[in-house]
């Protein structure tokens, strides 16, 4: 999944640069975390997000801020991401 996401991002911004790409465990669920430096409408930005997928679909929870203020906001933004809870209910 992360390679497809990076490819899609780079199709919009060929200079996009992956800063972090790793698996993490969030509230008991394994997810991918991507942190990317990119340019949107001529504004340098950093985005991050958790990505999860299974046979039922995908979940993408993203954070985004101007590069100049990302470090200042990162703790609060990560707190939001770390609240992700995937419910794995089965239907009969």
Secondary structure, DSSP 8 states (H G I E B T S, - for coil): -HHHHHHHHHHH-TT-EEEEEEEEEETTEEEEEEEEEEEETTEEEEEEEEEEEETTEEEEEEEEEEHHHHHHHHHHHHHHHTT---------
